């Protein structure tokens, strides 16, 4: 009896990815067991599942035989506080990494999201302005390739870059190149104090905030049709420094300093069943992106100081969505960025290119062919049908 027979169970009603039901589910408990499972499942198509917070976003898989669930690949292996690093198994909930003693993994991911899922999606949130994305915080990784081989790259020292390209390759690959089993992350101290400055202000105010050189950790915007935009700025540091910088920002924006973020902070702007997109652009083009979304009847929200925004629209007639997406994609192109569709209403997926044009697609195809020549892992879920 193979490890596949030992671990795989018949999929249940909830074991579905973007409307495509799986046949089997398996939850390996370690890298070696995962490697044996993947080697034994060489004739099966596979999707990796962590916390499931982004599993239903993006295109559906062309086929789905096996879901590999990482819930048993969990736990903090090591927390070296003196080196500001932690080694964690891929299925570890982000809630554990947000609550390390005196330190934090500064990724704004949902508490139920997993470390491996955050890397696979290259997760980030409002604080990407200060701390970066998962790609910036990952310094080592262990993976199981689609052929069942275990590979390791990076190390446990922040300055160690040996083999780091493999970590970059798997970061943001959406599970198309294999299974991440362990991650080594760079940590940051938990700030002694935080404050939020909120103000009703146009998107052009972001340039003034950055020019003031007050080292904000996040500058977020929320704007809807017919409503004045709201900007919220997070400052972190010592109590005295936060107090002084918060007061300066409040004067600059004619706003107020609060202890808590606004209710919309780090929440997607689309309702259940609605249309959701990720829009990017250069900072000077953020006002134009805000105008494009609100003029089309949507809400736009996100990191105005990094040019990474999310747009949401209520569920509507699917026939009007392709034109809406084309218009926003054109606006993102003019902003020197991209538009990616994350979620669509029922019935609106047919014929819709969720990823859009992406530079370097042929190189990405060659990487996929090298790592997963049979295209078994997350088939069709990534850009260009990879």
C-alpha positions as CSV (number, residue, x, y, z in Angstrom):
1,X,0.0,0.0,0.0
2,X,1.4,3.4,-1.0
3,X,1.5,6.6,1.1
4,X,-1.2,7.9,-1.3
5,X,-3.5,5.0,-0.2
6,X,-2.6,5.7,3.5
7,X,-3.2,9.5,3.4
8,X,-5.8,10.2,0.7
9,X,-9.4,10.2,1.7
10,X,-12.5,10.8,-0.5
11,X,-13.2,14.6,-0.9
12,X,-16.2,16.1,0.8
13,X,-18.7,18.6,-0.4
14,X,-16.5,21.5,0.8
15,X,-13.4,20.3,-1.0
16,X,-14.0,22.6,-4.0
17,X,-11.7,25.1,-5.7
18,X,-13.5,27.9,-7.7
19,X,-16.4,25.5,-8.4
20,X,-14.3,22.5,-9.3
21,X,-14.7,19.6,-6.9
22,X,-11.7,17.5,-5.9
23,X,-11.7,13.7,-5.8
24,X,-9.4,13.2,-2.9
25,X,-7.8,15.1,0.0
26,X,-4.6,14.3,1.8
27,X,-2.9,16.0,4.8
28,X,0.8,15.0,5.2
29,X,2.5,15.6,8.5
30,X,6.0,16.3,7.4
31,X,8.2,17.1,4.4
32,X,9.3,13.5,3.9
33,X,5.7,12.3,4.0
34,X,4.7,15.0,1.6
35,X,7.4,14.1,-0.8
36,X,6.4,10.5,-0.8
37,X,2.8,11.5,-1.3
38,X,3.6,13.7,-4.3
39,X,5.8,11.1,-5.8
40,X,3.0,8.5,-5.5
41,X,0.4,11.0,-6.9
42,X,2.4,11.5,-10.1
43,X,-0.7,10.8,-12.3
44,X,-2.9,13.2,-10.3
45,X,-3.6,16.9,-10.7
46,X,-3.0,18.8,-7.4
47,X,-4.0,22.0,-5.7
48,X,-2.4,23.1,-2.4
49,X,-4.7,24.3,0.4
50,X,-3.6,26.2,3.5
51,X,-6.0,28.4,5.4
52,X,-8.2,28.8,2.3
53,X,-8.4,32.6,2.6
54,X,-7.5,33.0,-1.1
55,X,-8.3,29.6,-2.4
56,X,-11.5,30.7,-4.2
57,X,-9.8,33.7,-5.8
58,X,-8.4,33.5,-9.4
59,X,-9.3,31.1,-12.3
60,X,-10.5,27.6,-11.5
61,X,-8.2,24.6,-12.1
62,X,-8.7,22.8,-15.4
63,X,-8.7,19.5,-13.5
64,X,-8.6,18.6,-9.8
65,X,-7.8,15.2,-8.5
66,X,-6.1,15.8,-5.2
67,X,-6.1,18.7,-2.6
68,X,-3.0,18.6,-0.4
69,X,-4.0,20.2,2.9
70,X,-1.2,21.7,5.0
71,X,-3.1,21.8,8.3
72,X,-0.8,19.0,9.8
73,X,2.4,20.8,8.5
74,X,2.1,23.3,11.3
75,X,4.1,24.7,14.1
76,X,7.0,27.1,14.9
77,X,10.2,25.1,14.6
78,X,12.5,27.8,15.9
79,X,12.3,31.4,17.1
80,X,15.8,32.9,17.3
81,X,15.0,36.2,18.9
82,X,18.6,37.4,18.9
83,X,18.8,36.9,15.1
84,X,15.3,38.2,14.4
85,X,14.3,35.1,12.5
86,X,11.8,32.3,12.8
87,X,11.5,28.9,11.2
88,X,8.0,27.7,10.7
89,X,6.2,24.9,9.0
90,X,4.1,26.0,6.0
91,X,0.7,25.2,7.6
92,X,1.3,27.4,10.6
93,X,-1.5,30.0,11.1
94,X,-0.5,33.6,10.7
95,X,-2.1,34.3,14.1
96,X,0.9,32.5,15.7
97,X,3.4,34.6,13.8
98,X,1.7,37.8,14.8
99,X,2.1,37.0,18.5
100,X,5.7,35.9,18.9
101,X,7.3,37.2,22.2
102,X,8.3,40.8,21.5
103,X,8.6,40.2,17.8
104,X,6.4,39.8,14.8
105,X,6.2,38.7,11.2
106,X,5.1,42.0,9.7
107,X,2.7,40.6,7.1
108,X,-0.9,41.8,7.2
109,X,-2.5,38.4,6.5
110,X,-5.7,37.0,8.0
111,X,-5.1,35.1,11.3
112,X,-6.3,31.9,9.7
113,X,-4.1,32.3,6.7
114,X,-1.0,30.1,6.7
115,X,2.7,30.9,6.3
116,X,3.1,28.8,3.2
117,X,-0.1,30.3,1.7
118,X,1.2,33.8,2.4
119,X,4.4,33.0,0.5
120,X,2.6,31.3,-2.3
121,X,0.4,34.4,-2.8
122,X,3.2,36.9,-2.0
123,X,0.8,38.3,0.6
124,X,1.0,41.8,1.9
125,X,-1.3,44.4,3.4
126,X,-1.2,48.0,4.6
127,X,2.2,47.8,6.2
128,X,3.9,46.8,3.0
129,X,5.1,50.4,2.8
130,X,7.5,49.8,5.7
131,X,8.1,46.1,5.8
132,X,7.5,44.9,2.2
133,X,5.8,41.7,1.0
134,X,6.3,38.1,1.8
135,X,9.1,38.0,-0.8
136,X,11.0,40.6,1.2
137,X,10.6,38.8,4.5
138,X,11.4,35.3,3.3
139,X,15.0,34.3,3.7
140,X,14.8,30.5,3.4
141,X,12.4,27.9,2.1
142,X,12.0,24.1,1.9
143,X,9.8,22.8,-0.9
144,X,8.7,19.5,-2.4
145,X,9.0,19.7,-6.2
146,X,6.3,18.0,-8.4
147,X,8.7,15.1,-8.9
148,X,8.7,14.4,-5.2
149,X,12.2,15.7,-4.5
150,X,12.8,17.9,-1.5
151,X,14.7,21.1,-2.2
152,X,16.0,23.8,0.2
153,X,17.3,27.3,-0.3
154,X,18.4,30.2,1.8
155,X,19.3,30.0,5.4
156,X,18.7,31.2,8.9
157,X,20.8,34.4,8.8
158,X,19.2,37.5,7.4
159,X,22.3,38.4,5.3
160,X,22.5,34.9,3.8
161,X,21.4,35.0,0.2
162,X,22.7,31.6,-1.0
163,X,20.0,30.0,-3.1
164,X,17.6,32.8,-2.5
165,X,16.4,32.6,-6.1
166,X,14.4,29.5,-5.3
167,X,12.6,31.3,-2.6
168,X,11.8,34.1,-4.9
169,X,10.6,31.6,-7.6
170,X,8.1,30.0,-5.2
171,X,6.9,33.3,-3.8
172,X,3.8,34.4,-5.6
173,X,3.8,31.2,-7.8
174,X,0.3,30.3,-6.5
175,X,1.2,26.7,-5.9
176,X,2.1,26.0,-9.5
177,X,5.6,24.8,-8.9
178,X,5.1,22.4,-5.9
179,X,4.5,22.4,-2.2
180,X,6.1,24.7,0.3
181,X,6.7,22.8,3.5
182,X,8.9,25.2,5.6
183,X,9.7,28.9,5.7
184,X,12.4,31.0,7.3
185,X,11.3,34.6,7.9
186,X,12.9,37.8,9.0
187,X,11.2,39.3,12.0
188,X,10.8,42.8,13.3
189,X,10.3,44.1,16.9
190,X,6.8,44.8,18.0
191,X,6.5,48.6,18.1
192,X,6.2,50.2,21.5
193,X,3.4,52.5,20.3
194,X,1.1,52.9,17.3
195,X,-1.4,55.6,16.2
196,X,-3.6,56.2,13.2
197,X,-4.2,59.6,11.6
198,X,-7.5,59.8,9.7
199,X,-8.6,62.6,7.4
200,X,-10.9,63.3,4.5
201,X,-8.5,64.2,1.8
202,X,-7.9,63.7,-2.0
203,X,-5.5,61.1,-3.3
204,X,-3.0,63.9,-4.1
205,X,-2.4,64.3,-0.4
206,X,-0.4,61.1,-0.4
207,X,2.5,62.9,-2.0
208,X,2.5,65.5,0.8
209,X,2.5,62.8,3.4
210,X,5.6,61.1,1.8
211,X,7.4,64.4,1.3
212,X,7.0,65.2,5.0
213,X,9.4,62.3,5.7
214,X,7.6,61.2,8.8
215,X,8.3,57.5,8.2
216,X,4.7,56.2,8.1
217,X,4.2,52.4,8.2
218,X,1.1,52.5,6.0
219,X,-0.8,55.1,4.0
220,X,-4.3,53.7,3.0
221,X,-7.1,55.2,1.1
222,X,-10.8,54.4,0.9
223,X,-13.0,56.0,-1.8
224,X,-16.4,55.3,-3.2
225,X,-18.7,56.9,-5.8
226,X,-20.1,60.2,-4.7
227,X,-18.1,60.2,-1.4
228,X,-15.0,62.1,-0.5
229,X,-12.0,59.8,-0.1
230,X,-10.7,59.1,3.4
231,X,-7.0,58.6,4.0
232,X,-5.6,56.8,7.1
233,X,-2.0,56.8,8.1
234,X,-0.3,54.4,10.5
235,X,2.7,55.5,12.5
236,X,4.7,53.2,14.7
237,X,7.7,53.6,17.1
238,X,8.3,55.0,20.5
239,X,5.5,56.7,22.4
240,X,7.1,60.1,22.1
241,X,7.9,59.6,18.4
242,X,4.5,58.4,17.6
243,X,2.8,61.2,19.4
244,X,4.9,63.9,17.7
245,X,4.6,62.4,14.2
246,X,0.9,61.8,14.6
247,X,0.3,65.4,15.6
248,X,2.4,66.6,12.6
249,X,0.4,64.5,10.2
250,X,-2.9,65.6,11.8
251,X,-2.0,69.2,11.1
252,X,-0.8,68.4,7.6
253,X,-4.0,66.6,6.7
254,X,-6.4,68.6,8.9
255,X,-7.3,65.2,10.4
256,X,-7.5,63.5,13.8
257,X,-5.3,61.0,15.7
258,X,-6.9,57.8,16.9
259,X,-5.8,54.6,18.6
260,X,-7.8,52.3,16.2
261,X,-7.9,52.0,12.5
262,X,-11.0,52.8,10.5
263,X,-13.5,49.9,10.0
264,X,-12.4,49.5,6.3
265,X,-8.7,49.1,7.1
266,X,-7.3,45.9,5.5
267,X,-10.6,44.7,4.3
268,X,-11.5,44.0,0.6
269,X,-13.9,46.5,-1.0
270,X,-16.1,43.9,-2.8
271,X,-19.2,42.2,-1.2
272,X,-19.8,38.5,-1.4
273,X,-20.6,37.6,-4.9
274,X,-19.2,40.8,-6.2
275,X,-16.4,41.7,-8.6
276,X,-13.0,42.3,-7.1
277,X,-9.7,43.4,-8.8
278,X,-6.2,44.2,-7.8
279,X,-4.9,47.4,-9.5
280,X,-1.3,48.6,-9.5
281,X,0.3,51.7,-10.8
282,X,3.0,54.3,-10.2
283,X,2.4,56.7,-7.3
284,X,1.7,59.7,-9.5
285,X,-1.1,57.7,-11.2
286,X,-3.0,56.7,-8.0
287,X,-5.4,59.6,-8.3
288,X,-6.3,58.5,-11.8
289,X,-6.9,55.0,-10.7
290,X,-9.2,56.2,-7.9
291,X,-11.1,58.3,-10.4
292,X,-11.4,55.4,-12.9
293,X,-12.9,53.1,-10.2
294,X,-15.3,55.6,-8.5
295,X,-16.5,56.9,-11.9
296,X,-17.4,53.4,-12.8
297,X,-19.4,53.0,-9.7
298,X,-16.9,51.0,-7.6
299,X,-15.1,51.3,-4.3
300,X,-11.3,51.5,-4.3
301,X,-9.2,50.8,-1.2
302,X,-5.6,50.0,-0.4
303,X,-2.0,51.1,-0.2
304,X,-2.0,54.5,-1.8
305,X,1.7,55.1,-1.0
306,X,2.8,51.9,-2.8
307,X,0.4,52.0,-5.7
308,X,-1.2,48.7,-4.8
309,X,-5.0,49.0,-4.6
310,X,-8.1,46.9,-4.7
311,X,-11.4,47.7,-6.4
312,X,-14.8,46.3,-5.7
313,X,-18.2,46.3,-7.4
314,X,-21.5,44.8,-6.3
315,X,-22.8,41.7,-8.1
316,X,-24.4,42.8,-11.3
317,X,-25.2,41.6,-14.8
318,X,-22.4,39.4,-16.0
319,X,-22.7,40.7,-19.5
320,X,-21.3,44.1,-18.4
321,X,-18.3,42.8,-16.5
322,X,-15.9,42.2,-19.5
323,X,-16.2,45.8,-20.6
324,X,-15.8,47.1,-17.1
325,X,-12.6,45.0,-16.6
326,X,-11.3,46.1,-20.0
327,X,-11.7,49.7,-19.0
328,X,-10.0,49.3,-15.6
329,X,-7.2,47.3,-17.3
330,X,-6.7,50.2,-19.7
331,X,-6.5,52.6,-16.8
332,X,-4.0,50.4,-15.0
333,X,-1.9,50.2,-18.2
334,X,-1.9,54.0,-18.4
335,X,-0.8,54.0,-14.8
336,X,2.2,51.8,-15.8
337,X,0.7,49.0,-13.7
338,X,-1.6,46.0,-14.1
339,X,-5.1,44.9,-13.3
340,X,-5.8,41.3,-12.1
341,X,-9.4,40.0,-11.5
342,X,-9.6,38.2,-8.1
343,X,-13.2,37.3,-7.9
344,X,-16.2,37.5,-10.1
345,X,-20.0,37.0,-9.7
346,X,-21.5,33.7,-10.7
347,X,-21.8,33.3,-14.4
348,X,-19.3,36.0,-15.3
349,X,-16.2,33.9,-15.7
350,X,-16.6,32.6,-19.2
351,X,-14.3,34.3,-21.6
352,X,-12.8,36.6,-19.0
353,X,-9.0,36.8,-18.8
354,X,-8.5,37.2,-15.0
355,X,-4.8,37.8,-15.2
356,X,-4.5,39.9,-18.3
357,X,-1.2,40.5,-20.2
358,X,1.9,40.0,-18.1
359,X,5.5,40.7,-19.3
360,X,7.8,37.7,-19.2
361,X,5.1,35.1,-19.8
362,X,7.3,32.9,-22.0
363,X,10.0,32.8,-19.3
364,X,7.3,31.8,-16.8
365,X,6.1,29.0,-19.1
366,X,9.7,27.7,-19.4
367,X,10.0,27.7,-15.6
368,X,6.8,25.8,-15.2
369,X,7.9,23.3,-17.8
370,X,11.2,22.8,-16.0
371,X,9.6,22.3,-12.5
372,X,6.3,20.7,-13.5
373,X,6.6,19.3,-17.0
374,X,3.2,17.4,-16.7
375,X,1.5,20.6,-15.5
376,X,-0.1,18.8,-12.6
377,X,0.1,21.5,-9.9
378,X,-2.7,24.0,-10.0
379,X,-3.2,23.6,-13.7
380,X,-4.7,26.7,-15.4
381,X,-4.8,28.8,-12.2
382,X,-1.9,31.1,-13.0
383,X,-1.2,33.7,-15.6
384,X,-1.5,32.6,-19.2
385,X,-3.2,29.4,-18.2
386,X,-0.1,28.0,-16.5
